[in-house]
Amino acid sequence: MIQNALDSVETRQRHEKEKYSPCINVIIDIKNSILTVSDNGIGFEENQYLKFLAPNFSFKSGNTRGHKGVGSTYLAYGFNYIQIATRSASFETVGKMENAKNWLSDENPSGNPRVVPDDAAPKDDEFMNFDRGVSISIRYDSSSYPSDLSWIKVSDAESWLKILRIKTGLGAIIPNNSILILVKVISKTGETTTASHNGIRFLHATEFIPKTISYSEIKNITDELYAKHGKDFRMPAKLENLDAIYDTWDAEILEKEVALDEAEKKIVETHSPRIEFIYVYSVKVWDKFNQSLGLRANLAALAGGMIRGMRIMSTNERFTYDGLFHPIILPPYENQQYDASVNPLGIAKENIEEIKNQYPDGIVFKPKVLEYKFSLDGLVEDINNGKKNSNDINLVIAWESGEEYKMSFYIKSLLLDENLPEREYHGVTHRMFDHTTNEHICDLILLKDLVEYLNDQETSVKNQQNYDE
């Protein structure tokens, strides 16, 4: 919803430029379990509105954020209530669709859910003050996940705004300072709080960590002191006891500061990436921040740590594929080796021994393409309609396998002991193959299966065997 709203206001902004003040409203109604996102973007014309909830239909171009997501069809059929209000130059309406999720899960459904006129006003009272735009509301219930908006235990607008700037497009890596973001939260007891932010930009650690300084500033200060006093210069107090060091590097700085291999140099030359990084003195910094939001226990908006077995190179929100990564297998090798109790996602011992002999210092594989999906159904749809090429994709991280893959592919579970030797790098849970040629298509990390495996291996093994059927 937020991705679509951002695309809409930025599309209008490109056409109207300085004459236009883009705005997005987000209403988190915890009391009534309703989430609303409104924008004063381009709005729908009548023919667009009629097609809006149709599967496989999109108004998106390849230059927008929302073209890669699950889209409006998921919003419609993932919930039992959706309201869509739109205003454009020639068309204005409010419609709703109800019980679509129940219909979808019904083994013997009758009829087909439809959008019907809604006599009620848009859930966002401010929407009617927009000259154009779209307002969409969805209601959570016992059939949705989560079932309500109170489950994370956050009930104030300032905290929700921070979370949205971390987890959604409101925290864009490429900022747009002209978009006004307004967040309203209605708590379970009916108390209303509001928060606003000028511009979309990722919540930078300097906004909530007290003592920080950029790497560039440290380098300039120390270089100057070295030039004046030699190697025995005294470190100034402002550089001591820092909570974090951060910086932003463009492609030119990246090539100067980092020893890149040939493949990495080619990527930098071709795509001119921008790198943002921050190092904190302790993961306790993230714990303290999460506590300040009032999140429920065991939830984290930000967390420290590393991904074993892969090095994420880049992610993006607009282009065809979601990111690049290096698979890595580095000493100490015991951290990479399979152990049923402490490292169940590791590599088989015989494979580790072979790697140790061949690459004593470890191996960093060539860059590979990474995709994120809720379900493999979305990937299959993208492949079938030509948006993506299965030959380009190396790893897919998804919540579930879905069903559509069975038409052209089959899956082999690496969570079964007999298939363990096929795991080439740490963390991969499954592999997908072409039905006709038996060619390996890509590796998979299916999170739903992984969670079950880590919590109940006996049940998991039975379910994993279903992939062989």
Residue pairs with C-beta under 8 A, 6 or more apart in sequence:
1 35
1 37
1 75
1 136
1 138
2 24
2 26
2 37
2 164
2 168
2 169
2 170
3 65
3 66
3 69
3 168
3 169
3 317
4 37
4 66
4 72
4 134
4 136
5 24
5 37
5 38
5 39
5 41
5 134
6 24
6 39
6 65
6 66
6 169
6 170
6 172
6 179
6 200
7 41
7 60
7 64
7 65
7 66
8 39
8 41
8 42
8 43
8 133
8 134
9 22
9 23
9 24
9 39
9 40
9 41
9 179
10 22
10 41
10 64
10 176
10 179
11 41
11 42
11 64
12 20
12 22
12 40
12 41
12 42
12 132
13 20
13 22
13 176
13 178
21 40
21 178
21 180
22 39
22 40
22 41
22 178
22 179
22 180
23 39
23 40
23 130
23 179
23 180
23 181
23 182
24 37
24 38
24 39
24 170
24 179
24 180
24 181
24 182
25 36
25 37
25 38
25 39
25 124
25 126
25 127
25 135
25 182
25 183
25 184
26 35
26 36
26 37
26 160
26 164
26 170
26 181
26 182
26 183
26 184
27 34
27 35
27 36
27 37
27 38
27 123
27 124
27 137
27 183
27 184
27 185
27 186
28 35
28 149
28 157
28 160
28 183
28 184
28 185
28 186
29 35
29 36
29 123
29 149
29 185
29 186
30 148
30 149
30 150
30 155
30 185
30 186
30 187
30 188
31 186
31 187
31 188
31 189
31 190
32 139
32 186
33 139
33 140
33 141
33 147
33 148
33 149
33 150
34 123
34 137
34 138
34 139
34 140
34 149
35 137
35 138
35 140
35 149
36 122
36 123
36 124
36 135
36 136
36 137
37 135
37 136
38 85
38 122
38 124
38 126
38 127
38 130
38 133
38 134
38 135
38 136
39 130
39 133
39 134
39 135
40 130
40 131
40 132
40 133
41 132
41 133
41 134
42 88
42 132
42 133
43 86
43 87
43 88
43 89
43 91
43 132
43 133
43 134
44 52
44 86
44 88
44 91
44 134
45 88
45 90
45 91
46 90
46 91
48 59
49 84
49 86
49 91
49 93
49 95
51 57
52 72
52 84
53 72
53 73
53 75
53 76
53 84
53 97
53 115
54 73
55 73
56 73
56 381
56 385
58 67
58 71
60 66
60 67
61 67
62 318
62 319
62 320
63 318
64 318
65 169
65 317
65 318
68 317
68 322
70 78
70 374
70 378
74 374
75 82
75 136
75 138
76 82
76 97
76 100
76 113
77 100
77 101
77 103
77 104
77 113
78 101
78 144
79 100
79 101
79 138
79 139
79 140
79 141
79 144
80 98
80 99
80 100
80 101
80 102
80 139
80 141
80 143
80 144
81 96
81 97
81 98
81 137
81 138
81 139
81 141
82 96
82 97
82 100
82 136
82 137
82 138
82 139
83 94
83 95
83 96
83 118
83 120
83 122
83 123
83 135
83 136
83 137
84 94
84 95
84 96
84 115
84 134
84 135
84 136
85 93
85 94
85 95
85 122
85 124
85 127
85 134
85 135
85 136
86 92
86 93
86 133
86 134
86 135
87 127
87 130
87 131
87 132
87 133
88 132
89 132
93 117
94 117
94 118
94 119
94 120
94 121
94 122
95 115
95 116
95 117
95 118
96 115
96 116
96 118
96 120
97 113
97 114
97 115
97 116
98 113
99 113
100 113
101 143
101 144
102 143
103 109
103 111
103 112
103 113
105 143
121 128
122 128
122 135
122 137
123 135
123 137
124 135
124 137
126 182
127 133
127 135
140 146
140 147
140 148
140 149
141 147
141 148
150 188
151 296
152 163
152 295
152 296
152 299
153 294
153 295
153 296
153 299
154 160
154 163
154 293
154 294
154 295
155 185
155 187
155 188
155 191
155 193
155 294
156 185
156 187
156 193
156 294
157 183
157 184
157 185
157 193
157 194
157 195
158 193
158 195
159 292
159 293
159 294
160 183
160 185
160 195
161 170
161 181
161 183
161 195
161 196
161 197
162 203
162 208
162 293
162 301
163 293
163 301
164 170
164 171
164 183
165 171
165 197
165 200
165 201
165 202
165 203
166 202
166 203
166 301
166 302
167 301
169 200
169 317
170 181
170 197
170 200
171 200
171 201
171 202
171 203
172 200
172 201
172 202
172 317
173 202
173 274
173 276
173 317
175 199
175 200
175 201
176 199
176 200
177 198
177 199
177 201
178 199
179 198
179 199
179 200
180 196
180 197
180 198
181 196
181 197
181 198
181 199
181 200
182 194
182 195
182 196
183 194
183 195
183 196
183 197
184 192
184 193
184 194
185 192
185 193
185 194
186 192
187 193
202 276
204 246
204 278
205 212
205 244
205 246
205 278
205 280
205 285
206 212
206 244
206 246
208 289
208 292
209 243
209 244
209 280
209 285
209 289
210 243
211 241
211 242
211 243
211 244
212 242
212 243
212 244
212 245
212 246
212 278
213 238
213 239
213 242
213 245
213 246
214 245
214 246
214 247
215 245
215 246
215 247
216 247
218 239
218 245
221 236
221 239
222 233
222 235
222 239
225 233
225 234
225 236
226 233
242 281
243 280
243 281
243 285
244 278
244 279
244 280
244 281
244 285
245 278
245 279
246 276
246 277
246 278
246 279
247 276
247 277
248 274
248 275
248 276
249 257
249 274
249 275
249 277
250 272
250 274
251 268
251 269
251 272
251 273
251 274
254 260
254 268
254 273
254 275
255 265
255 268
260 268
261 364
263 366
263 367
264 313
264 367
267 273
267 313
267 324
267 367
271 314
273 314
280 286
280 304
283 303
283 304
283 305
285 304
286 300
286 302
286 303
286 304
287 300
289 301
289 302
290 299
290 300
290 301
290 302
290 303
293 301
295 301
307 427
308 335
308 336
308 426
308 427
309 327
309 328
309 329
309 336
309 345
309 425
309 426
309 427
309 428
310 325
310 326
310 327
310 328
310 395
310 425
310 426
310 427
311 325
311 326
311 328
311 364
312 323
312 324
312 325
312 370
313 323
313 324
313 325
313 326
313 367
314 323
314 324
315 322
315 323
315 370
316 322
316 323
320 387
320 388
321 369
321 370
321 371
321 388
321 392
321 393
322 370
322 371
322 372
323 369
323 370
323 371
323 372
324 367
324 368
324 369
324 370
325 367
325 368
325 370
325 395
326 364
326 365
326 366
326 367
326 368
327 364
327 365
327 368
327 424
327 425
328 362
328 363
328 364
328 365
328 425
329 336
329 347
329 352
329 355
329 359
329 362
329 363
329 425
329 426
330 336
330 361
330 362
330 363
330 364
331 361
331 362
333 352
333 355
333 356
335 343
336 346
336 347
336 352
336 426
337 343
337 346
337 347
337 349
337 352
338 344
338 345
338 346
338 347
338 348
338 349
338 420
338 423
339 346
344 415
344 453
344 454
345 423
345 426
345 427
345 428
345 429
345 450
346 352
346 423
346 426
347 355
347 423
347 424
347 425
347 426
348 420
348 421
348 423
350 421
351 421
351 423
351 424
355 362
355 363
365 425
368 394
368 395
369 392
369 393
369 394
369 395
370 394
370 395
370 396
370 397
371 379
371 388
371 393
371 395
371 396
371 397
372 396
372 397
372 398
373 379
373 396
373 397
373 398
373 399
374 398
374 399
374 400
375 398
375 399
375 400
375 401
375 402
376 396
376 398
376 400
376 401
376 402
376 404
376 405
376 432
376 444
377 402
377 403
377 404
377 405
378 402
379 388
379 393
379 396
379 398
379 405
380 402
380 404
380 405
380 407
380 408
380 409
381 404
382 388
383 389
383 390
390 441
390 442
393 441
393 442
394 442
394 443
395 428
395 442
395 443
395 444
395 445
396 432
396 442
396 443
396 444
396 445
397 444
397 445
397 447
398 444
398 445
398 446
398 447
399 446
399 447
399 448
400 446
400 447
400 448
400 449
401 411
401 430
401 444
401 446
401 449
401 467
405 411
405 432
408 434
408 435
409 432
409 433
409 434
409 435
409 441
410 432
410 433
410 435
410 467
411 430
411 431
411 432
411 433
411 444
411 467
412 419
412 422
412 430
412 431
412 432
412 433
412 467
412 468
413 419
413 429
413 430
413 449
413 464
413 465
413 467
414 420
414 422
414 423
414 428
414 429
414 430
414 431
415 429
415 430
415 449
415 450
415 453
415 460
415 461
415 464
416 461
416 464
416 465
422 431
424 443
427 445
428 443
428 444
428 445
429 444
429 445
429 446
429 449
429 450
429 453
430 443
430 444
430 445
430 446
430 449
430 467
431 440
431 442
431 443
431 444
432 440
432 441
432 442
432 443
432 444
433 439
433 440
433 441
434 441
449 460
449 463
449 464
452 459
452 460
452 463
453 460
453 464
